[in-house]
């Protein structure tokens, strides 16, 4: 058997294998932080709301990807940071960036 960039687990003789994969991100916390950003974008313009939604979709997709594209995440973060919203929106964006920041280093 040949495995590249992955994991292989084989069980023999009626044995059972329980495997847990850690992708480096707490999915529940990520969902909570993204939901917080979405709830704080009510006061934004229609265009800014679209930008936020698209940026969050990119972040969600890349963070859980087997090989996240850091450049895509950084671009999405830059787009979020460029939006001028109320203080609560900025705080929610900052919390999200802080949470995913370790993946970008």
N, C-alpha and C positions, 0 to 999 in steps of 0.2 A: 504494500500500500504506500502511496506517495501523497503527502499533504503539503501544500505550500500556503503560507500565510493563513493558517487555520488551525483547527484543533480536531483531533480524532480520538474518540473514546470507544473502546471495544469491550464488550462483556462476553464472557464465555461460560459454558457449563451452567446455564440457568441463573446466572448472576444478574444483578440489577445495578445500573449506574445512575446516579443522580448527579447532574452537572449544573453548576451555576456559572453564568458568564457575567462578568462585571464590565460594563462598557465605560466605566469611569464617570458616569453621570447618574445621579438619583433621578429617575424618570418622573416620580411624583413631584419632586421639588421643581424640576424643570417645567412641568405642566402648570404648577401653581404660579411660578414667576411669569410665565408667558400669559397666563390668564390675567394676572395683575396688570400687565402692560395693556392688554386688550381692554380691560375695564376702565383704564385711565385715559383712553384715547377719544372719549366722547366729545371733547371740546376742540378736537383737531378738524382741519379742513378735510373735505372729501379726498383730495389728492394725498394729503399727509396720512389719512387713514389707510389708503391703498398701499402707500409705501411701507407703513408699519406692518400691515397684514402680510405683504410679500416678504418683508425682512424676517418676520417671525416664522413664516413657513420655511424659509431657507434655513434658519437656525435649527428649527425642529428636525428637518430632514437630515441636515449634515451632522448634528450632534449624535443622532442614533445610528448613523451610517457606520459600516464596518471600517471604512477609510474616510473619515471626515475631511473635507477640503477646507483647510484653515483660511485660505484666501476668500472663499465664499462666506465663511462665518465673519471674517473681518470686514468684508464689504457690507454685509447686513448690519453689523454693529455700527459702522460708520454712518450708514443711512439712518439708523435709529437715533444716533447722537446728534445728527444734523436737524432733527425735527424740534421745533420750539413749541413746547406744550406747557401746561401748568406744572407746578413743582411736583405734584404727585406723579405725573407721567414721567418726569425726569428721574424721580426716585425709583420708580418701578423699573425703568430701563437700566439704571445704575445697578440695581440689585441683580438683574438678569446678567448683565455684563460681568459683574463680579463672580457670579456663580459659574459661568462658562469660561472665564478667563484662564483657568489652569490648562485648558485644552489648547490654548493658543501659544503657549510658551514652548 
